[in-house]
Amino acid sequence: MLTRKPYRRSDYAFLAENYQHAPAPALAQALGRTPGSLYRFISRHPELRKQGKS
């Protein structure tokens, strides 16, 4: 059974560093979370969203 746990500052820093280069499911697994939880967190923090390649 999964329980809710808040995202910490270290989780935010990890995502800020790695989200641009790694798939979300792999990052969710590394953080011990579900992909849906990660996507919801990203949607609440637009600065973490992936930017298009130019």
Predicted model as a PDB file, atoms N, CA, C, CB and O in Angstrom, pLDDT in the B-factor column:
MODEL        1                                                                  
ATOM      1  N   MET A   1       0.837  -1.185   0.000  1.00 56.00           N  
ATOM      2  CA  MET A   1       0.000   0.000   0.000  1.00 56.00           C  
ATOM      3  C   MET A   1       0.879   1.244   0.000  1.00 56.00           C  
ATOM      4  CB  MET A   1      -0.951   0.000   1.214  1.00 56.00           C  
ATOM      5  O   MET A   1       1.810   1.369   0.796  1.00 56.00           O  
ATOM      6  N   LEU A   2       0.566   2.149  -0.899  1.00 58.00           N  
ATOM      7  CA  LEU A   2       1.313   3.399  -0.963  1.00 58.00           C  
ATOM      8  C   LEU A   2       0.692   4.424  -0.022  1.00 58.00           C  
ATOM      9  CB  LEU A   2       1.348   3.942  -2.406  1.00 58.00           C  
ATOM     10  O   LEU A   2      -0.528   4.498   0.120  1.00 58.00           O  
ATOM     11  N   THR A   3       1.521   5.185   0.597  1.00 69.00           N  
ATOM     12  CA  THR A   3       1.025   6.263   1.446  1.00 69.00           C  
ATOM     13  C   THR A   3       1.498   7.586   0.870  1.00 69.00           C  
ATOM     14  CB  THR A   3       1.505   6.092   2.919  1.00 69.00           C  
ATOM     15  O   THR A   3       2.514   7.658   0.179  1.00 69.00           O  
ATOM     16  N   ARG A   4       0.759   8.602   1.161  1.00 79.00           N  
ATOM     17  CA  ARG A   4       1.145   9.930   0.679  1.00 79.00           C  
ATOM     18  C   ARG A   4       2.314  10.447   1.490  1.00 79.00           C  
ATOM     19  CB  ARG A   4      -0.042  10.917   0.755  1.00 79.00           C  
ATOM     20  O   ARG A   4       2.374  10.280   2.709  1.00 79.00           O  
ATOM     21  N   LYS A   5       3.233  11.070   0.798  1.00 87.00           N  
ATOM     22  CA  LYS A   5       4.326  11.738   1.499  1.00 87.00           C  
ATOM     23  C   LYS A   5       4.640  13.009   0.737  1.00 87.00           C  
ATOM     24  CB  LYS A   5       5.592  10.817   1.622  1.00 87.00           C  
ATOM     25  O   LYS A   5       4.621  13.013  -0.494  1.00 87.00           O  
ATOM     26  N   PRO A   6       4.921  14.060   1.430  1.00 92.00           N  
ATOM     27  CA  PRO A   6       5.161  15.332   0.744  1.00 92.00           C  
ATOM     28  C   PRO A   6       6.482  15.310  -0.029  1.00 92.00           C  
ATOM     29  CB  PRO A   6       5.165  16.487   1.754  1.00 92.00           C  
ATOM     30  O   PRO A   6       7.429  14.608   0.326  1.00 92.00           O  
ATOM     31  N   TYR A   7       6.503  16.096  -1.085  1.00 95.00           N  
ATOM     32  CA  TYR A   7       7.755  16.279  -1.816  1.00 95.00           C  
ATOM     33  C   TYR A   7       8.643  17.198  -0.999  1.00 95.00           C  
ATOM     34  CB  TYR A   7       7.509  16.861  -3.249  1.00 95.00           C  
ATOM     35  O   TYR A   7       8.186  18.204  -0.456  1.00 95.00           O  
ATOM     36  N   ARG A   8       9.892  16.849  -0.918  1.00 96.00           N  
ATOM     37  CA  ARG A   8      10.851  17.646  -0.142  1.00 96.00           C  
ATOM     38  C   ARG A   8      11.662  18.531  -1.071  1.00 96.00           C  
ATOM     39  CB  ARG A   8      11.789  16.734   0.682  1.00 96.00           C  
ATOM     40  O   ARG A   8      11.621  18.384  -2.293  1.00 96.00           O  
ATOM     41  N   ARG A   9      12.386  19.436  -0.479  1.00 96.00           N  
ATOM     42  CA  ARG A   9      13.250  20.325  -1.235  1.00 96.00           C  
ATOM     43  C   ARG A   9      14.275  19.524  -2.046  1.00 96.00           C  
ATOM     44  CB  ARG A   9      13.959  21.307  -0.292  1.00 96.00           C  
ATOM     45  O   ARG A   9      14.606  19.890  -3.174  1.00 96.00           O  
ATOM     46  N   SER A  10      14.772  18.435  -1.465  1.00 96.00           N  
ATOM     47  CA  SER A  10      15.737  17.596  -2.175  1.00 96.00           C  
ATOM     48  C   SER A  10      15.096  16.922  -3.395  1.00 96.00           C  
ATOM     49  CB  SER A  10      16.314  16.532  -1.226  1.00 96.00           C  
ATOM     50  O   SER A  10      15.762  16.731  -4.413  1.00 96.00           O  
ATOM     51  N   ASP A  11      13.807  16.561  -3.303  1.00 96.00           N  
ATOM     52  CA  ASP A  11      13.096  15.984  -4.446  1.00 96.00           C  
ATOM     53  C   ASP A  11      12.976  17.023  -5.554  1.00 96.00           C  
ATOM     54  CB  ASP A  11      11.693  15.473  -4.026  1.00 96.00           C  
ATOM     55  O   ASP A  11      13.188  16.719  -6.728  1.00 96.00           O  
ATOM     56  N   TYR A  12      12.633  18.251  -5.173  1.00 96.00           N  
ATOM     57  CA  TYR A  12      12.512  19.337  -6.142  1.00 96.00           C  
ATOM     58  C   TYR A  12      13.855  19.557  -6.848  1.00 96.00           C  
ATOM     59  CB  TYR A  12      12.040  20.643  -5.446  1.00 96.00           C  
ATOM     60  O   TYR A  12      13.897  19.683  -8.072  1.00 96.00           O  
ATOM     61  N   ALA A  13      14.930  19.602  -6.096  1.00 96.00           N  
ATOM     62  CA  ALA A  13      16.262  19.814  -6.677  1.00 96.00           C  
ATOM     63  C   ALA A  13      16.631  18.666  -7.614  1.00 96.00           C  
ATOM     64  CB  ALA A  13      17.324  19.953  -5.563  1.00 96.00           C  
ATOM     65  O   ALA A  13      17.197  18.893  -8.683  1.00 96.00           O  
ATOM     66  N   PHE A  14      16.312  17.432  -7.215  1.00 97.00           N  
ATOM     67  CA  PHE A  14      16.581  16.263  -8.048  1.00 97.00           C  
ATOM     68  C   PHE A  14      15.830  16.371  -9.373  1.00 97.00           C  
ATOM     69  CB  PHE A  14      16.184  14.969  -7.310  1.00 97.00           C  
ATOM     70  O   PHE A  14      16.393  16.105 -10.435  1.00 97.00           O  
ATOM     71  N   LEU A  15      14.563  16.762  -9.305  1.00 96.00           N  
ATOM     72  CA  LEU A  15      13.769  16.896 -10.523  1.00 96.00           C  
ATOM     73  C   LEU A  15      14.256  18.047 -11.391  1.00 96.00           C  
ATOM     74  CB  LEU A  15      12.306  17.097 -10.175  1.00 96.00           C  
ATOM     75  O   LEU A  15      14.306  17.923 -12.614  1.00 96.00           O  
ATOM     76  N   ALA A  16      14.615  19.164 -10.772  1.00 94.00           N  
ATOM     77  CA  ALA A  16      15.105  20.312 -11.532  1.00 94.00           C  
ATOM     78  C   ALA A  16      16.368  19.940 -12.309  1.00 94.00           C  
ATOM     79  CB  ALA A  16      15.385  21.504 -10.592  1.00 94.00           C  
ATOM     80  O   ALA A  16      16.591  20.432 -13.415  1.00 94.00           O  
ATOM     81  N   GLU A  17      17.177  19.084 -11.734  1.00 95.00           N  
ATOM     82  CA  GLU A  17      18.430  18.690 -12.378  1.00 95.00           C  
ATOM     83  C   GLU A  17      18.234  17.602 -13.436  1.00 95.00           C  
ATOM     84  CB  GLU A  17      19.413  18.208 -11.334  1.00 95.00           C  
ATOM     85  O   GLU A  17      18.933  17.597 -14.449  1.00 95.00           O  
ATOM     86  N   ASN A  18      17.300  16.688 -13.214  1.00 95.00           N  
ATOM     87  CA  ASN A  18      17.211  15.504 -14.060  1.00 95.00           C  
ATOM     88  C   ASN A  18      15.999  15.413 -14.979  1.00 95.00           C  
ATOM     89  CB  ASN A  18      17.227  14.329 -13.211  1.00 95.00           C  
ATOM     90  O   ASN A  18      16.019  14.622 -15.922  1.00 95.00           O  
ATOM     91  N   TYR A  19      14.954  16.184 -14.745  1.00 93.00           N  
ATOM     92  CA  TYR A  19      13.713  16.003 -15.504  1.00 93.00           C  
ATOM     93  C   TYR A  19      13.875  16.322 -16.984  1.00 93.00           C  
ATOM     94  CB  TYR A  19      12.624  16.870 -14.922  1.00 93.00           C  
ATOM     95  O   TYR A  19      13.168  15.745 -17.811  1.00 93.00           O  
ATOM     96  N   GLN A  20      14.773  17.212 -17.337  1.00 91.00           N  
ATOM     97  CA  GLN A  20      14.965  17.572 -18.740  1.00 91.00           C  
ATOM     98  C   GLN A  20      15.564  16.420 -19.553  1.00 91.00           C  
ATOM     99  CB  GLN A  20      15.863  18.796 -18.842  1.00 91.00           C  
ATOM    100  O   GLN A  20      15.393  16.370 -20.771  1.00 91.00           O  
ATOM    101  N   HIS A  21      16.258  15.504 -18.891  1.00 91.00           N  
ATOM    102  CA  HIS A  21      17.026  14.487 -19.607  1.00 91.00           C  
ATOM    103  C   HIS A  21      16.582  13.056 -19.356  1.00 91.00           C  
ATOM    104  CB  HIS A  21      18.448  14.610 -19.246  1.00 91.00           C  
ATOM    105  O   HIS A  21      17.129  12.133 -19.958  1.00 91.00           O  
ATOM    106  N   ALA A  22      15.611  12.848 -18.488  1.00 93.00           N  
ATOM    107  CA  ALA A  22      15.201  11.487 -18.149  1.00 93.00           C  
ATOM    108  C   ALA A  22      13.680  11.368 -18.239  1.00 93.00           C  
ATOM    109  CB  ALA A  22      15.697  11.101 -16.730  1.00 93.00           C  
ATOM    110  O   ALA A  22      12.967  12.349 -18.029  1.00 93.00           O  
ATOM    111  N   PRO A  23      13.184  10.171 -18.551  1.00 94.00           N  
ATOM    112  CA  PRO A  23      11.734   9.979 -18.605  1.00 94.00           C  
ATOM    113  C   PRO A  23      11.106  10.030 -17.209  1.00 94.00           C  
ATOM    114  CB  PRO A  23      11.406   8.644 -19.277  1.00 94.00           C  
ATOM    115  O   PRO A  23      11.705   9.595 -16.226  1.00 94.00           O  
ATOM    116  N   ALA A  24       9.917  10.556 -17.150  1.00 93.00           N  
ATOM    117  CA  ALA A  24       9.230  10.730 -15.871  1.00 93.00           C  
ATOM    118  C   ALA A  24       9.044   9.425 -15.098  1.00 93.00           C  
ATOM    119  CB  ALA A  24       7.890  11.365 -16.104  1.00 93.00           C  
ATOM    120  O   ALA A  24       9.253   9.417 -13.885  1.00 93.00           O  
ATOM    121  N   PRO A  25       8.661   8.321 -15.746  1.00 95.00           N  
ATOM    122  CA  PRO A  25       8.496   7.087 -14.955  1.00 95.00           C  
ATOM    123  C   PRO A  25       9.786   6.641 -14.256  1.00 95.00           C  
ATOM    124  CB  PRO A  25       8.001   5.966 -15.854  1.00 95.00           C  
ATOM    125  O   PRO A  25       9.741   6.135 -13.135  1.00 95.00           O  
ATOM    126  N   ALA A  26      10.923   6.828 -14.911  1.00 96.00           N  
ATOM    127  CA  ALA A  26      12.199   6.452 -14.285  1.00 96.00           C  
ATOM    128  C   ALA A  26      12.496   7.347 -13.081  1.00 96.00           C  
ATOM    129  CB  ALA A  26      13.354   6.541 -15.310  1.00 96.00           C  
ATOM    130  O   ALA A  26      12.985   6.871 -12.057  1.00 96.00           O  
ATOM    131  N   LEU A  27      12.201   8.631 -13.205  1.00 96.00           N  
ATOM    132  CA  LEU A  27      12.434   9.553 -12.082  1.00 96.00           C  
ATOM    133  C   LEU A  27      11.474   9.251 -10.934  1.00 96.00           C  
ATOM    134  CB  LEU A  27      12.270  11.024 -12.540  1.00 96.00           C  
ATOM    135  O   LEU A  27      11.861   9.297  -9.766  1.00 96.00           O  
ATOM    136  N   ALA A  28      10.227   8.943 -11.270  1.00 95.00           N  
ATOM    137  CA  ALA A  28       9.252   8.603 -10.227  1.00 95.00           C  
ATOM    138  C   ALA A  28       9.722   7.383  -9.449  1.00 95.00           C  
ATOM    139  CB  ALA A  28       7.857   8.341 -10.842  1.00 95.00           C  
ATOM    140  O   ALA A  28       9.618   7.344  -8.223  1.00 95.00           O  
ATOM    141  N   GLN A  29      10.235   6.394 -10.156  1.00 95.00           N  
ATOM    142  CA  GLN A  29      10.727   5.191  -9.484  1.00 95.00           C  
ATOM    143  C   GLN A  29      11.933   5.526  -8.603  1.00 95.00           C  
ATOM    144  CB  GLN A  29      11.104   4.106 -10.521  1.00 95.00           C  
ATOM    145  O   GLN A  29      12.053   5.005  -7.495  1.00 95.00           O  
ATOM    146  N   ALA A  30      12.819   6.390  -9.088  1.00 95.00           N  
ATOM    147  CA  ALA A  30      13.998   6.776  -8.307  1.00 95.00           C  
ATOM    148  C   ALA A  30      13.597   7.496  -7.021  1.00 95.00           C  
ATOM    149  CB  ALA A  30      14.922   7.671  -9.143  1.00 95.00           C  
ATOM    150  O   ALA A  30      14.280   7.390  -6.003  1.00 95.00           O  
ATOM    151  N   LEU A  31      12.484   8.229  -7.077  1.00 95.00           N  
ATOM    152  CA  LEU A  31      12.006   8.952  -5.895  1.00 95.00           C  
ATOM    153  C   LEU A  31      11.070   8.109  -5.031  1.00 95.00           C  
ATOM    154  CB  LEU A  31      11.297  10.222  -6.319  1.00 95.00           C  
ATOM    155  O   LEU A  31      10.660   8.540  -3.953  1.00 95.00           O  
ATOM    156  N   GLY A  32      10.734   6.914  -5.501  1.00 93.00           N  
ATOM    157  CA  GLY A  32       9.815   6.056  -4.749  1.00 93.00           C  
ATOM    158  C   GLY A  32       8.381   6.532  -4.819  1.00 93.00           C  
ATOM    159  O   GLY A  32       7.641   6.434  -3.840  1.00 93.00           O  
ATOM    160  N   ARG A  33       7.983   7.050  -5.974  1.00 94.00           N  
ATOM    161  CA  ARG A  33       6.636   7.585  -6.162  1.00 94.00           C  
ATOM    162  C   ARG A  33       6.022   7.018  -7.427  1.00 94.00           C  
ATOM    163  CB  ARG A  33       6.661   9.122  -6.222  1.00 94.00           C  
ATOM    164  O   ARG A  33       6.700   6.359  -8.215  1.00 94.00           O  
ATOM    165  N   THR A  34       4.744   7.272  -7.619  1.00 93.00           N  
ATOM    166  CA  THR A  34       4.080   6.823  -8.835  1.00 93.00           C  
ATOM    167  C   THR A  34       4.257   7.892  -9.918  1.00 93.00           C  
ATOM    168  CB  THR A  34       2.566   6.536  -8.574  1.00 93.00           C  
ATOM    169  O   THR A  34       4.434   9.069  -9.604  1.00 93.00           O  
ATOM    170  N   PRO A  35       4.211   7.485 -11.182  1.00 94.00           N  
ATOM    171  CA  PRO A  35       4.302   8.489 -12.254  1.00 94.00           C  
ATOM    172  C   PRO A  35       3.183   9.534 -12.168  1.00 94.00           C  
ATOM    173  CB  PRO A  35       4.256   7.799 -13.618  1.00 94.00           C  
ATOM    174  O   PRO A  35       3.418  10.710 -12.443  1.00 94.00           O  
ATOM    175  N   GLY A  36       1.981   9.119 -11.792  1.00 94.00           N  
ATOM    176  CA  GLY A  36       0.876  10.078 -11.666  1.00 94.00           C  
ATOM    177  C   GLY A  36       1.160  11.143 -10.623  1.00 94.00           C  
ATOM    178  O   GLY A  36       0.841  12.315 -10.822  1.00 94.00           O  
ATOM    179  N   SER A  37       1.758  10.738  -9.515  1.00 94.00           N  
ATOM    180  CA  SER A  37       2.118  11.690  -8.473  1.00 94.00           C  
ATOM    181  C   SER A  37       3.152  12.686  -8.989  1.00 94.00           C  
ATOM    182  CB  SER A  37       2.655  10.956  -7.236  1.00 94.00           C  
ATOM    183  O   SER A  37       3.070  13.884  -8.715  1.00 94.00           O  
ATOM    184  N   LEU A  38       4.125  12.171  -9.740  1.00 95.00           N  
ATOM    185  CA  LEU A  38       5.160  13.047 -10.289  1.00 95.00           C  
ATOM    186  C   LEU A  38       4.564  14.030 -11.291  1.00 95.00           C  
ATOM    187  CB  LEU A  38       6.268  12.218 -10.957  1.00 95.00           C  
ATOM    188  O   LEU A  38       4.896  15.215 -11.273  1.00 95.00           O  
ATOM    189  N   TYR A  39       3.688  13.545 -12.161  1.00 95.00           N  
ATOM    190  CA  TYR A  39       3.063  14.434 -13.148  1.00 95.00           C  
ATOM    191  C   TYR A  39       2.237  15.525 -12.463  1.00 95.00           C  
ATOM    192  CB  TYR A  39       2.173  13.625 -14.110  1.00 95.00           C  
ATOM    193  O   TYR A  39       2.242  16.674 -12.906  1.00 95.00           O  
ATOM    194  N   ARG A  40       1.529  15.174 -11.390  1.00 95.00           N  
ATOM    195  CA  ARG A  40       0.762  16.192 -10.660  1.00 95.00           C  
ATOM    196  C   ARG A  40       1.691  17.226 -10.026  1.00 95.00           C  
ATOM    197  CB  ARG A  40      -0.112  15.532  -9.575  1.00 95.00           C  
ATOM    198  O   ARG A  40       1.393  18.421 -10.036  1.00 95.00           O  
ATOM    199  N   PHE A  41       2.813  16.771  -9.476  1.00 95.00           N  
ATOM    200  CA  PHE A  41       3.778  17.696  -8.882  1.00 95.00           C  
ATOM    201  C   PHE A  41       4.337  18.635  -9.941  1.00 95.00           C  
ATOM    202  CB  PHE A  41       4.920  16.924  -8.199  1.00 95.00           C  
ATOM    203  O   PHE A  41       4.452  19.837  -9.704  1.00 95.00           O  
ATOM    204  N   ILE A  42       4.683  18.099 -11.101  1.00 94.00           N  
ATOM    205  CA  ILE A  42       5.215  18.914 -12.197  1.00 94.00           C  
ATOM    206  C   ILE A  42       4.167  19.932 -12.654  1.00 94.00           C  
ATOM    207  CB  ILE A  42       5.652  18.016 -13.386  1.00 94.00           C  
ATOM    208  O   ILE A  42       4.506  21.079 -12.946  1.00 94.00           O  
ATOM    209  N   SER A  43       2.912  19.524 -12.717  1.00 94.00           N  
ATOM    210  CA  SER A  43       1.864  20.451 -13.165  1.00 94.00           C  
ATOM    211  C   SER A  43       1.675  21.613 -12.194  1.00 94.00           C  
ATOM    212  CB  SER A  43       0.544  19.708 -13.338  1.00 94.00           C  
ATOM    213  O   SER A  43       1.250  22.698 -12.589  1.00 94.00           O  
ATOM    214  N   ARG A  44       1.996  21.377 -10.916  1.00 95.00           N  
ATOM    215  CA  ARG A  44       1.887  22.445  -9.917  1.00 95.00           C  
ATOM    216  C   ARG A  44       3.131  23.328  -9.872  1.00 95.00           C  
ATOM    217  CB  ARG A  44       1.638  21.846  -8.543  1.00 95.00           C  
ATOM    218  O   ARG A  44       3.128  24.374  -9.223  1.00 95.00           O  
ATOM    219  N   HIS A  45       4.193  22.909 -10.561  1.00 94.00           N  
ATOM    220  CA  HIS A  45       5.440  23.671 -10.608  1.00 94.00           C  
ATOM    221  C   HIS A  45       5.864  23.842 -12.068  1.00 94.00           C  
ATOM    222  CB  HIS A  45       6.562  22.962  -9.782  1.00 94.00           C  
ATOM    223  O   HIS A  45       6.736  23.119 -12.549  1.00 94.00           O  
ATOM    224  N   PRO A  46       5.250  24.797 -12.772  1.00 91.00           N  
ATOM    225  CA  PRO A  46       5.489  24.939 -14.216  1.00 91.00           C  
ATOM    226  C   PRO A  46       6.953  25.196 -14.579  1.00 91.00           C  
ATOM    227  CB  PRO A  46       4.646  26.061 -14.754  1.00 91.00           C  
ATOM    228  O   PRO A  46       7.364  24.919 -15.706  1.00 91.00           O  
ATOM    229  N   GLU A  47       7.727  25.711 -13.662  1.00 92.00           N  
ATOM    230  CA  GLU A  47       9.141  25.971 -13.959  1.00 92.00           C  
ATOM    231  C   GLU A  47       9.922  24.676 -14.160  1.00 92.00           C  
ATOM    232  CB  GLU A  47       9.776  26.790 -12.834  1.00 92.00           C  
ATOM    233  O   GLU A  47      11.029  24.707 -14.698  1.00 92.00           O  
ATOM    234  N   LEU A  48       9.371  23.542 -13.741  1.00 91.00           N  
ATOM    235  CA  LEU A  48      10.034  22.258 -13.926  1.00 91.00           C  
ATOM    236  C   LEU A  48       9.690  21.590 -15.256  1.00 91.00           C  
ATOM    237  CB  LEU A  48       9.674  21.338 -12.797  1.00 91.00           C  
ATOM    238  O   LEU A  48      10.329  20.612 -15.645  1.00 91.00           O  
ATOM    239  N   ARG A  49       8.695  22.109 -15.944  1.00 89.00           N  
ATOM    240  CA  ARG A  49       8.270  21.473 -17.189  1.00 89.00           C  
ATOM    241  C   ARG A  49       9.376  21.461 -18.226  1.00 89.00           C  
ATOM    242  CB  ARG A  49       7.055  22.178 -17.749  1.00 89.00           C  
ATOM    243  O   ARG A  49      10.222  22.354 -18.277  1.00 89.00           O  
ATOM    244  N   LYS A  50       9.345  20.428 -19.048  1.00 84.00           N  
ATOM    245  CA  LYS A  50      10.343  20.314 -20.106  1.00 84.00           C  
ATOM    246  C   LYS A  50      10.093  21.410 -21.142  1.00 84.00           C  
ATOM    247  CB  LYS A  50      10.301  18.899 -20.769  1.00 84.00           C  
ATOM    248  O   LYS A  50       8.952  21.729 -21.475  1.00 84.00           O  
ATOM    249  N   GLN A  51      11.177  21.968 -21.631  1.00 79.00           N  
ATOM    250  CA  GLN A  51      11.098  23.003 -22.672  1.00 79.00           C  
ATOM    251  C   GLN A  51      11.349  22.338 -24.020  1.00 79.00           C  
ATOM    252  CB  GLN A  51      12.133  24.166 -22.414  1.00 79.00           C  
ATOM    253  O   GLN A  51      12.121  21.384 -24.115  1.00 79.00           O  
ATOM    254  N   GLY A  52      10.694  22.845 -25.055  1.00 72.00           N  
ATOM    255  CA  GLY A  52      10.897  22.298 -26.385  1.00 72.00           C  
ATOM    256  C   GLY A  52      12.314  22.549 -26.890  1.00 72.00           C  
ATOM    257  O   GLY A  52      12.965  23.525 -26.517  1.00 72.00           O  
ATOM    258  N   LYS A  53      12.760  21.662 -27.727  1.00 64.00           N  
ATOM    259  CA  LYS A  53      14.103  21.825 -28.298  1.00 64.00           C  
ATOM    260  C   LYS A  53      14.032  22.811 -29.447  1.00 64.00           C  
ATOM    261  CB  LYS A  53      14.686  20.462 -28.780  1.00 64.00           C  
ATOM    262  O   LYS A  53      13.087  22.779 -30.236  1.00 64.00           O  
ATOM    263  N   SER A  54      15.022  23.690 -29.551  1.00 61.00           N  
ATOM    264  CA  SER A  54      15.013  24.666 -30.637  1.00 61.00           C  
ATOM    265  C   SER A  54      16.115  24.401 -31.625  1.00 61.00           C  
ATOM    266  CB  SER A  54      15.142  26.066 -30.095  1.00 61.00           C  
ATOM    267  O   SER A  54      16.253  25.131 -32.607  1.00 61.00           O  
TER     268      SER A  54                                                      
ENDMDL                                                                          
END                                                                             
